[in-house]
Amino acid sequence: MNRAQLKEFILENREFLIEKIMNQQMELMPELKEKYNSVMKEKSRSDISHNLNYLAQAVFIDEKNIFSDYYS
């Protein structure tokens, strides 16, 4: 898979990836299930979506540091 295809995969499968990431987070931190209300869950989904978009763009332009620097 080349960079353009990977970018498209991330963007086209955004909802699936968001769901997988949310589920994984809840498994790793089960206390969040009780703590998060619907507004907090939606904010998390929005944040994940933004992060996926950022990752897709970093992959597309082949800039390894852009995404890792984003989290520094």
KOLGU-4560 file (N, C-alpha, C; in nm, 3 decimals, padded with zeros to 5 digits):
<recs>
<n_xx: 00.086 n_yy: -00.117 n_zz: 00.000 ca_xx: 00.000 ca_yy: 00.000 ca_zz: 00.000 c_xx: 00.091 c_yy: 00.124 c_zz: 00.000 mol: A seq: 1 type: MET>
<n_xx: 00.069 n_yy: 00.214 n_zz: -00.094 ca_xx: 00.150 ca_yy: 00.336 ca_zz: -00.097 c_xx: 00.089 c_yy: 00.443 c_zz: -00.006 mol: A seq: 2 type: ASN>
<n_xx: 00.159 n_yy: 00.556 n_zz: 00.005 ca_xx: 00.116 ca_yy: 00.662 ca_zz: 00.099 c_xx: -00.023 c_yy: 00.715 c_zz: 00.066 mol: A seq: 3 type: ARG>
<n_xx: -00.051 n_yy: 00.736 n_zz: -00.062 ca_xx: -00.182 ca_yy: 00.788 ca_zz: -00.101 c_xx: -00.292 c_yy: 00.689 c_zz: -00.066 mol: A seq: 4 type: ALA>
<n_xx: -00.267 n_yy: 00.562 n_zz: -00.087 ca_xx: -00.366 ca_yy: 00.459 ca_zz: -00.055 c_xx: -00.388 c_yy: 00.449 c_zz: 00.096 mol: A seq: 5 type: GLN>
<n_xx: -00.279 n_yy: 00.461 n_zz: 00.171 ca_xx: -00.292 ca_yy: 00.456 ca_zz: 00.317 c_xx: -00.371 c_yy: 00.576 c_zz: 00.369 mol: A seq: 6 type: LEU>
<n_xx: -00.342 n_yy: 00.693 n_zz: 00.314 ca_xx: -00.419 ca_yy: 00.813 ca_zz: 00.351 c_xx: -00.567 c_yy: 00.790 c_zz: 00.323 mol: A seq: 7 type: LYS>
<n_xx: -00.600 n_yy: 00.741 n_zz: 00.204 ca_xx: -00.740 ca_yy: 00.718 ca_zz: 00.168 c_xx: -00.804 c_yy: 00.613 c_zz: 00.257 mol: A seq: 8 type: GLU>
<n_xx: -00.728 n_yy: 00.509 n_zz: 00.291 ca_xx: -00.781 ca_yy: 00.406 ca_zz: 00.380 c_xx: -00.819 c_yy: 00.466 c_zz: 00.515 mol: A seq: 9 type: PHE>
<n_xx: -00.729 n_yy: 00.546 n_zz: 00.570 ca_xx: -00.757 ca_yy: 00.608 ca_zz: 00.700 c_xx: -00.882 c_yy: 00.696 c_zz: 00.691 mol: A seq: 10 type: ILE>
<n_xx: -00.889 n_yy: 00.779 n_zz: 00.588 ca_xx: -01.002 ca_yy: 00.871 ca_zz: 00.576 c_xx: -01.133 c_yy: 00.800 c_zz: 00.543 mol: A seq: 11 type: LEU>
<n_xx: -01.127 n_yy: 00.699 n_zz: 00.457 ca_xx: -01.249 ca_yy: 00.627 ca_zz: 00.419 c_xx: -01.301 c_yy: 00.538 c_zz: 00.531 mol: A seq: 12 type: GLU>
<n_xx: -01.213 n_yy: 00.496 n_zz: 00.619 ca_xx: -01.251 ca_yy: 00.406 ca_zz: 00.729 c_xx: -01.250 c_yy: 00.477 c_zz: 00.864 mol: A seq: 13 type: ASN>
<n_xx: -01.261 n_yy: 00.608 n_zz: 00.859 ca_xx: -01.253 ca_yy: 00.690 ca_zz: 00.980 c_xx: -01.350 c_yy: 00.644 c_zz: 01.088 mol: A seq: 14 type: ARG>
<n_xx: -01.476 n_yy: 00.623 n_zz: 01.056 ca_xx: -01.575 ca_yy: 00.585 ca_zz: 01.158 c_xx: -01.544 c_yy: 00.449 c_zz: 01.219 mol: A seq: 15 type: GLU>
<n_xx: -01.502 n_yy: 00.355 n_zz: 01.136 ca_xx: -01.463 ca_yy: 00.222 ca_zz: 01.186 c_xx: -01.344 c_yy: 00.235 c_zz: 01.280 mol: A seq: 16 type: PHE>
<n_xx: -01.243 n_yy: 00.313 n_zz: 01.238 ca_xx: -01.124 ca_yy: 00.331 ca_zz: 01.320 c_xx: -01.156 c_yy: 00.402 c_zz: 01.451 mol: A seq: 17 type: LEU>
<n_xx: -01.242 n_yy: 00.502 n_zz: 01.445 ca_xx: -01.283 ca_yy: 00.573 ca_zz: 01.567 c_xx: -01.347 c_yy: 00.475 c_zz: 01.664 mol: A seq: 18 type: ILE>
<n_xx: -01.435 n_yy: 00.393 n_zz: 01.613 ca_xx: -01.505 ca_yy: 00.295 ca_zz: 01.698 c_xx: -01.406 c_yy: 00.197 c_zz: 01.761 mol: A seq: 19 type: GLU>
<n_xx: -01.312 n_yy: 00.148 n_zz: 01.681 ca_xx: -01.211 ca_yy: 00.054 ca_zz: 01.732 c_xx: -01.124 c_yy: 00.121 c_zz: 01.839 mol: A seq: 20 type: LYS>
<n_xx: -01.085 n_yy: 00.244 n_zz: 01.815 ca_xx: -01.001 ca_yy: 00.316 ca_zz: 01.910 c_xx: -01.078 c_yy: 00.341 c_zz: 02.039 mol: A seq: 21 type: ILE>
<n_xx: -01.203 n_yy: 00.384 n_zz: 02.027 ca_xx: -01.286 ca_yy: 00.408 ca_zz: 02.146 c_xx: -01.304 c_yy: 00.279 c_zz: 02.227 mol: A seq: 22 type: MET>
<n_xx: -01.332 n_yy: 00.170 n_zz: 02.160 ca_xx: -01.351 ca_yy: 00.042 ca_zz: 02.228 c_xx: -01.223 c_yy: -00.002 c_zz: 02.298 mol: A seq: 23 type: ASN>
<n_xx: -01.110 n_yy: 00.014 n_zz: 02.230 ca_xx: -00.982 ca_yy: -00.023 ca_zz: 02.290 c_xx: -00.953 c_yy: 00.062 c_zz: 02.413 mol: A seq: 24 type: GLN>
<n_xx: -00.982 n_yy: 00.190 n_zz: 02.404 ca_xx: -00.959 ca_yy: 00.279 ca_zz: 02.518 c_xx: -01.044 c_yy: 00.238 c_zz: 02.637 mol: A seq: 25 type: GLN>
<n_xx: -01.168 n_yy: 00.202 n_zz: 02.611 ca_xx: -01.258 ca_yy: 00.160 ca_zz: 02.719 c_xx: -01.213 c_yy: 00.027 c_zz: 02.780 mol: A seq: 26 type: MET>
<n_xx: -01.153 n_yy: -00.059 n_zz: 02.699 ca_xx: -01.099 ca_yy: -00.184 ca_zz: 02.753 c_xx: -00.977 c_yy: -00.157 c_zz: 02.841 mol: A seq: 27 type: GLU>
<n_xx: -00.892 n_yy: -00.065 n_zz: 02.796 ca_xx: -00.772 ca_yy: -00.034 ca_zz: 02.872 c_xx: -00.802 c_yy: 00.046 c_zz: 02.998 mol: A seq: 28 type: LEU>
<n_xx: -00.908 n_yy: 00.125 n_zz: 02.993 ca_xx: -00.946 ca_yy: 00.210 ca_zz: 03.106 c_xx: -01.096 c_yy: 00.196 c_zz: 03.132 mol: A seq: 29 type: MET>
<n_xx: -01.140 n_yy: 00.084 n_zz: 03.188 ca_xx: -01.283 ca_yy: 00.059 ca_zz: 03.206 c_xx: -01.355 c_yy: 00.163 c_zz: 03.292 mol: A seq: 30 type: PRO>
<n_xx: -01.281 n_yy: 00.235 n_zz: 03.374 ca_xx: -01.344 ca_yy: 00.339 ca_zz: 03.456 c_xx: -01.404 c_yy: 00.451 c_zz: 03.371 mol: A seq: 31 type: GLU>
<n_xx: -01.357 n_yy: 00.464 n_zz: 03.248 ca_xx: -01.409 ca_yy: 00.569 ca_zz: 03.159 c_xx: -01.555 c_yy: 00.541 c_zz: 03.118 mol: A seq: 32 type: LEU>
<n_xx: -01.592 n_yy: 00.414 n_zz: 03.113 ca_xx: -01.730 ca_yy: 00.379 ca_zz: 03.077 c_xx: -01.829 c_yy: 00.446 c_zz: 03.169 mol: A seq: 33 type: LYS>
<n_xx: -01.799 n_yy: 00.449 n_zz: 03.296 ca_xx: -01.889 ca_yy: 00.511 ca_zz: 03.393 c_xx: -01.869 c_yy: 00.661 c_zz: 03.402 mol: A seq: 34 type: GLU>
<n_xx: -01.747 n_yy: 00.704 n_zz: 03.380 ca_xx: -01.713 ca_yy: 00.845 ca_zz: 03.395 c_xx: -01.761 c_yy: 00.930 c_zz: 03.278 mol: A seq: 35 type: LYS>
<n_xx: -01.752 n_yy: 00.879 n_zz: 03.156 ca_xx: -01.784 ca_yy: 00.958 ca_zz: 03.037 c_xx: -01.935 c_yy: 00.963 c_zz: 03.012 mol: A seq: 36 type: TYR>
<n_xx: -01.985 n_yy: 01.084 n_zz: 02.999 ca_xx: -02.125 ca_yy: 01.100 ca_zz: 02.956 c_xx: -02.126 c_yy: 01.114 c_zz: 02.804 mol: A seq: 37 type: ASN>
<n_xx: -02.240 n_yy: 01.135 n_zz: 02.746 ca_xx: -02.251 ca_yy: 01.139 ca_zz: 02.600 c_xx: -02.172 c_yy: 01.256 c_zz: 02.539 mol: A seq: 38 type: SER>
<n_xx: -02.168 n_yy: 01.369 n_zz: 02.608 ca_xx: -02.092 ca_yy: 01.484 ca_zz: 02.559 c_xx: -01.943 c_yy: 01.453 c_zz: 02.557 mol: A seq: 39 type: VAL>
<n_xx: -01.895 n_yy: 01.389 n_zz: 02.662 ca_xx: -01.753 ca_yy: 01.355 ca_zz: 02.670 c_xx: -01.716 c_yy: 01.251 c_zz: 02.565 mol: A seq: 40 type: MET>
<n_xx: -01.805 n_yy: 01.156 n_zz: 02.541 ca_xx: -01.780 ca_yy: 01.055 ca_zz: 02.438 c_xx: -01.773 c_yy: 01.119 c_zz: 02.300 mol: A seq: 41 type: LYS>
<n_xx: -01.862 n_yy: 01.212 n_zz: 02.274 ca_xx: -01.862 ca_yy: 01.281 ca_zz: 02.145 c_xx: -01.736 c_yy: 01.365 c_zz: 02.128 mol: A seq: 42 type: GLU>
<n_xx: -01.691 n_yy: 01.429 n_zz: 02.234 ca_xx: -01.567 ca_yy: 01.506 ca_zz: 02.229 c_xx: -01.449 c_yy: 01.414 c_zz: 02.200 mol: A seq: 43 type: LYS>
<n_xx: -01.447 n_yy: 01.298 n_zz: 02.261 ca_xx: -01.341 ca_yy: 01.200 ca_zz: 02.236 c_xx: -01.343 c_yy: 01.155 c_zz: 02.091 mol: A seq: 44 type: SER>
<n_xx: -01.462 n_yy: 01.127 n_zz: 02.040 ca_xx: -01.476 ca_yy: 01.086 ca_zz: 01.899 c_xx: -01.424 c_yy: 01.196 c_zz: 01.807 mol: A seq: 45 type: ARG>
<n_xx: -01.456 n_yy: 01.319 n_zz: 01.838 ca_xx: -01.409 ca_yy: 01.432 ca_zz: 01.758 c_xx: -01.257 c_yy: 01.444 c_zz: 01.763 mol: A seq: 46 type: SER>
<n_xx: -01.200 n_yy: 01.428 n_zz: 01.881 ca_xx: -01.055 ca_yy: 01.434 ca_zz: 01.896 c_xx: -00.987 c_yy: 01.323 c_zz: 01.816 mol: A seq: 47 type: ASP>
<n_xx: -01.040 n_yy: 01.203 n_zz: 01.824 ca_xx: -00.984 ca_yy: 01.091 ca_zz: 01.750 c_xx: -00.992 c_yy: 01.117 c_zz: 01.600 mol: A seq: 48 type: ILE>
<n_xx: -01.105 n_yy: 01.170 n_zz: 01.556 ca_xx: -01.122 ca_yy: 01.201 ca_zz: 01.414 c_xx: -01.017 c_yy: 01.302 c_zz: 01.369 mol: A seq: 49 type: SER>
<n_xx: -00.996 n_yy: 01.404 n_zz: 01.450 ca_xx: -00.895 ca_yy: 01.505 ca_zz: 01.418 c_xx: -00.755 c_yy: 01.442 c_zz: 01.412 mol: A seq: 50 type: HIS>
<n_xx: -00.725 n_yy: 01.356 n_zz: 01.508 ca_xx: -00.595 ca_yy: 01.290 ca_zz: 01.510 c_xx: -00.575 c_yy: 01.199 c_zz: 01.389 mol: A seq: 51 type: ASN>
<n_xx: -00.680 n_yy: 01.129 n_zz: 01.348 ca_xx: -00.671 ca_yy: 01.044 ca_zz: 01.229 c_xx: -00.646 c_yy: 01.128 c_zz: 01.104 mol: A seq: 52 type: LEU>
<n_xx: -00.712 n_yy: 01.242 n_zz: 01.096 ca_xx: -00.690 ca_yy: 01.330 ca_zz: 00.981 c_xx: -00.545 c_yy: 01.378 c_zz: 00.978 mol: A seq: 53 type: ASN>
<n_xx: -00.494 n_yy: 01.416 n_zz: 01.093 ca_xx: -00.356 ca_yy: 01.462 ca_zz: 01.104 c_xx: -00.259 c_yy: 01.351 c_zz: 01.064 mol: A seq: 54 type: TYR>
<n_xx: -00.286 n_yy: 01.229 n_zz: 01.112 ca_xx: -00.203 ca_yy: 01.114 ca_zz: 01.078 c_xx: -00.208 c_yy: 01.087 c_zz: 00.927 mol: A seq: 55 type: LEU>
<n_xx: -00.326 n_yy: 01.092 n_zz: 00.869 ca_xx: -00.341 ca_yy: 01.066 ca_zz: 00.725 c_xx: -00.260 c_yy: 01.166 c_zz: 00.644 mol: A seq: 56 type: ALA>
<n_xx: -00.264 n_yy: 01.292 n_zz: 00.683 ca_xx: -00.188 ca_yy: 01.393 ca_zz: 00.610 c_xx: -00.037 c_yy: 01.373 c_zz: 00.628 mol: A seq: 57 type: GLN>
<n_xx: 00.006 n_yy: 01.338 n_zz: 00.749 ca_xx: 00.148 ca_yy: 01.313 ca_zz: 00.774 c_xx: 00.198 c_yy: 01.195 c_zz: 00.692 mol: A seq: 58 type: ALA>
<n_xx: 00.118 n_yy: 01.090 n_zz: 00.684 ca_xx: 00.154 ca_yy: 00.973 ca_zz: 00.604 c_xx: 00.163 c_yy: 01.012 c_zz: 00.457 mol: A seq: 59 type: VAL>
<n_xx: 00.066 n_yy: 01.088 n_zz: 00.410 ca_xx: 00.060 ca_yy: 01.125 ca_zz: 00.269 c_xx: 00.183 c_yy: 01.205 c_zz: 00.225 mol: A seq: 60 type: PHE>
<n_xx: 00.227 n_yy: 01.298 n_zz: 00.308 ca_xx: 00.342 ca_yy: 01.379 ca_zz: 00.267 c_xx: 00.474 c_yy: 01.315 c_zz: 00.311 mol: A seq: 61 type: ILE>
<n_xx: 00.464 n_yy: 01.194 n_zz: 00.370 ca_xx: 00.582 ca_yy: 01.116 ca_zz: 00.409 c_xx: 00.670 c_yy: 01.192 c_zz: 00.507 mol: A seq: 62 type: ASP>
<n_xx: 00.606 n_yy: 01.254 n_zz: 00.602 ca_xx: 00.679 ca_yy: 01.330 ca_zz: 00.704 c_xx: 00.661 c_yy: 01.259 c_zz: 00.838 mol: A seq: 63 type: GLU>
<n_xx: 00.758 n_yy: 01.178 n_zz: 00.873 ca_xx: 00.749 ca_yy: 01.096 ca_zz: 00.994 c_xx: 00.744 c_yy: 01.181 c_zz: 01.121 mol: A seq: 64 type: LYS>
<n_xx: 00.815 n_yy: 01.291 n_zz: 01.122 ca_xx: 00.823 ca_yy: 01.373 ca_zz: 01.243 c_xx: 00.698 c_yy: 01.456 c_zz: 01.267 mol: A seq: 65 type: ASN>
<n_xx: 00.623 n_yy: 01.485 n_zz: 01.164 ca_xx: 00.508 ca_yy: 01.574 ca_zz: 01.181 c_xx: 00.407 c_yy: 01.517 c_zz: 01.280 mol: A seq: 66 type: ILE>
<n_xx: 00.382 n_yy: 01.388 n_zz: 01.273 ca_xx: 00.285 ca_yy: 01.328 ca_zz: 01.363 c_xx: 00.344 c_yy: 01.307 c_zz: 01.502 mol: A seq: 67 type: PHE>
<n_xx: 00.468 n_yy: 01.260 n_zz: 01.509 ca_xx: 00.528 ca_yy: 01.239 ca_zz: 01.641 c_xx: 00.549 c_yy: 01.373 c_zz: 01.712 mol: A seq: 68 type: SER>
<n_xx: 00.583 n_yy: 01.478 n_zz: 01.638 ca_xx: 00.598 ca_yy: 01.610 ca_zz: 01.699 c_xx: 00.465 c_yy: 01.665 c_zz: 01.750 mol: A seq: 69 type: ASP>
<n_xx: 00.358 n_yy: 01.626 n_zz: 01.685 ca_xx: 00.224 ca_yy: 01.667 ca_zz: 01.724 c_xx: 00.194 c_yy: 01.626 c_zz: 01.868 mol: A seq: 70 type: TYR>
<n_xx: 00.246 n_yy: 01.513 n_zz: 01.909 ca_xx: 00.222 ca_yy: 01.461 ca_zz: 02.044 c_xx: 00.329 c_yy: 01.496 c_zz: 02.145 mol: A seq: 71 type: TYR>
<n_xx: 00.431 n_yy: 01.565 n_zz: 02.101 ca_xx: 00.540 ca_yy: 01.602 ca_zz: 02.194 c_xx: 00.504 c_yy: 01.719 c_zz: 02.280 mol: A seq: 72 type: SER>
</recs>
